[in-house]
Amino acid sequence: MPTIAAYMTPSPYAIGAEETLVQAGAAMREHGVRHLPVVHDGRLVGIVTDRDVRFLELLNDVDPRLVTVSDAMAQTVYSVAPDARLDQVVQEMGARKYDAAVVMENAKVVGMFTTVDVCRVLANVLRIAL
């Protein structure tokens, strides 16, 4: 069984917890991603998604230039090691409805594996099987 390292996006973009929603949105658009691991003092503290940013930007009483990523992020993050088995990660993501897994090694973010990556893996499997 392949490991998640073979399918993850290596060296993902991350954002600081003190950055603003405007900065998070700009980083996502610039890099073409929908999830950003959130770090503080070099350690993972959460994850913020494009949905989190868009939702808060739509609220009338919220100024996205002033709201920090730490206010918008999810603090519970599904993280795995690079040697985690692909089937187990995908099963857990499906069972818990996780959009992403942050790949961690030695307490550092080394990769991201998202539902888009799951679709790519499935497409490859289907091509081989048919």
Contacts in CASP RR format, 6 or more apart in sequence:
PFRMAT RR
TARGET T0000
AUTHOR 0000-0000-0000
METHOD contacts of the structure
MODEL  1
MPTIAAYMTPSPYAIGAEETLVQAGAAMREHGVRHLPVVHDGRLVGIVTD
RDVRFLELLNDVDPRLVTVSDAMAQTVYSVAPDARLDQVVQEMGARKYDA
AVVMENAKVVGMFTTVDVCRVLANVLRIAL
1 85 0 8 1.000
1 86 0 8 1.000
1 87 0 8 1.000
2 85 0 8 1.000
2 86 0 8 1.000
3 82 0 8 1.000
3 83 0 8 1.000
3 84 0 8 1.000
3 85 0 8 1.000
3 86 0 8 1.000
4 80 0 8 1.000
4 81 0 8 1.000
4 82 0 8 1.000
4 83 0 8 1.000
4 84 0 8 1.000
4 85 0 8 1.000
4 86 0 8 1.000
4 89 0 8 1.000
4 101 0 8 1.000
4 103 0 8 1.000
4 113 0 8 1.000
5 82 0 8 1.000
5 83 0 8 1.000
5 103 0 8 1.000
6 86 0 8 1.000
7 86 0 8 1.000
7 113 0 8 1.000
7 117 0 8 1.000
7 120 0 8 1.000
7 121 0 8 1.000
8 82 0 8 1.000
8 101 0 8 1.000
8 103 0 8 1.000
8 110 0 8 1.000
8 111 0 8 1.000
8 112 0 8 1.000
8 113 0 8 1.000
8 117 0 8 1.000
9 111 0 8 1.000
9 112 0 8 1.000
9 113 0 8 1.000
9 114 0 8 1.000
9 117 0 8 1.000
10 110 0 8 1.000
10 111 0 8 1.000
11 110 0 8 1.000
11 111 0 8 1.000
12 33 0 8 1.000
12 36 0 8 1.000
12 37 0 8 1.000
12 102 0 8 1.000
12 109 0 8 1.000
12 111 0 8 1.000
12 112 0 8 1.000
13 27 0 8 1.000
13 31 0 8 1.000
13 33 0 8 1.000
13 36 0 8 1.000
14 36 0 8 1.000
14 37 0 8 1.000
14 38 0 8 1.000
14 39 0 8 1.000
14 109 0 8 1.000
15 23 0 8 1.000
15 24 0 8 1.000
15 27 0 8 1.000
15 36 0 8 1.000
15 37 0 8 1.000
15 38 0 8 1.000
15 39 0 8 1.000
15 48 0 8 1.000
15 69 0 8 1.000
16 38 0 8 1.000
16 39 0 8 1.000
16 40 0 8 1.000
16 69 0 8 1.000
17 38 0 8 1.000
17 39 0 8 1.000
17 40 0 8 1.000
17 45 0 8 1.000
17 46 0 8 1.000
17 68 0 8 1.000
17 69 0 8 1.000
17 70 0 8 1.000
17 73 0 8 1.000
18 40 0 8 1.000
18 68 0 8 1.000
18 69 0 8 1.000
18 70 0 8 1.000
19 27 0 8 1.000
19 68 0 8 1.000
19 69 0 8 1.000
20 64 0 8 1.000
20 65 0 8 1.000
20 66 0 8 1.000
20 67 0 8 1.000
20 68 0 8 1.000
20 69 0 8 1.000
21 53 0 8 1.000
21 56 0 8 1.000
21 57 0 8 1.000
21 64 0 8 1.000
21 65 0 8 1.000
21 67 0 8 1.000
21 68 0 8 1.000
21 69 0 8 1.000
21 72 0 8 1.000
22 64 0 8 1.000
22 65 0 8 1.000
23 69 0 8 1.000
24 36 0 8 1.000
24 48 0 8 1.000
24 53 0 8 1.000
24 69 0 8 1.000
24 72 0 8 1.000
25 50 0 8 1.000
25 53 0 8 1.000
27 33 0 8 1.000
27 36 0 8 1.000
28 34 0 8 1.000
28 36 0 8 1.000
28 50 0 8 1.000
28 53 0 8 1.000
33 112 0 8 1.000
34 49 0 8 1.000
34 50 0 8 1.000
34 51 0 8 1.000
34 99 0 8 1.000
34 114 0 8 1.000
34 116 0 8 1.000
35 47 0 8 1.000
35 48 0 8 1.000
35 49 0 8 1.000
35 50 0 8 1.000
35 99 0 8 1.000
35 100 0 8 1.000
35 112 0 8 1.000
35 114 0 8 1.000
36 47 0 8 1.000
36 48 0 8 1.000
36 49 0 8 1.000
36 69 0 8 1.000
37 44 0 8 1.000
37 46 0 8 1.000
37 47 0 8 1.000
37 77 0 8 1.000
37 102 0 8 1.000
37 109 0 8 1.000
37 112 0 8 1.000
38 44 0 8 1.000
38 45 0 8 1.000
38 46 0 8 1.000
38 47 0 8 1.000
38 48 0 8 1.000
38 69 0 8 1.000
38 70 0 8 1.000
38 73 0 8 1.000
39 45 0 8 1.000
39 109 0 8 1.000
40 70 0 8 1.000
42 108 0 8 1.000
43 107 0 8 1.000
44 77 0 8 1.000
44 79 0 8 1.000
44 102 0 8 1.000
44 104 0 8 1.000
44 107 0 8 1.000
44 109 0 8 1.000
45 70 0 8 1.000
45 73 0 8 1.000
45 75 0 8 1.000
46 73 0 8 1.000
46 74 0 8 1.000
46 75 0 8 1.000
46 76 0 8 1.000
46 77 0 8 1.000
47 73 0 8 1.000
47 74 0 8 1.000
47 77 0 8 1.000
47 100 0 8 1.000
47 102 0 8 1.000
48 69 0 8 1.000
48 72 0 8 1.000
48 73 0 8 1.000
48 74 0 8 1.000
49 74 0 8 1.000
49 99 0 8 1.000
49 100 0 8 1.000
52 72 0 8 1.000
52 73 0 8 1.000
52 74 0 8 1.000
53 64 0 8 1.000
53 72 0 8 1.000
56 62 0 8 1.000
56 64 0 8 1.000
56 67 0 8 1.000
56 72 0 8 1.000
57 64 0 8 1.000
77 102 0 8 1.000
78 92 0 8 1.000
78 93 0 8 1.000
78 96 0 8 1.000
78 98 0 8 1.000
78 100 0 8 1.000
78 101 0 8 1.000
78 102 0 8 1.000
79 101 0 8 1.000
79 102 0 8 1.000
79 103 0 8 1.000
79 104 0 8 1.000
80 89 0 8 1.000
80 101 0 8 1.000
80 102 0 8 1.000
80 103 0 8 1.000
80 104 0 8 1.000
80 113 0 8 1.000
81 103 0 8 1.000
81 104 0 8 1.000
81 105 0 8 1.000
82 103 0 8 1.000
82 105 0 8 1.000
82 110 0 8 1.000
82 111 0 8 1.000
84 101 0 8 1.000
84 103 0 8 1.000
86 121 0 8 1.000
89 101 0 8 1.000
89 113 0 8 1.000
90 118 0 8 1.000
90 121 0 8 1.000
92 98 0 8 1.000
92 101 0 8 1.000
93 99 0 8 1.000
93 100 0 8 1.000
93 101 0 8 1.000
93 115 0 8 1.000
93 118 0 8 1.000
99 114 0 8 1.000
99 115 0 8 1.000
100 112 0 8 1.000
100 113 0 8 1.000
100 114 0 8 1.000
100 115 0 8 1.000
101 112 0 8 1.000
101 113 0 8 1.000
101 114 0 8 1.000
102 109 0 8 1.000
102 111 0 8 1.000
102 112 0 8 1.000
103 109 0 8 1.000
103 110 0 8 1.000
103 111 0 8 1.000
103 112 0 8 1.000
103 113 0 8 1.000
104 110 0 8 1.000
END
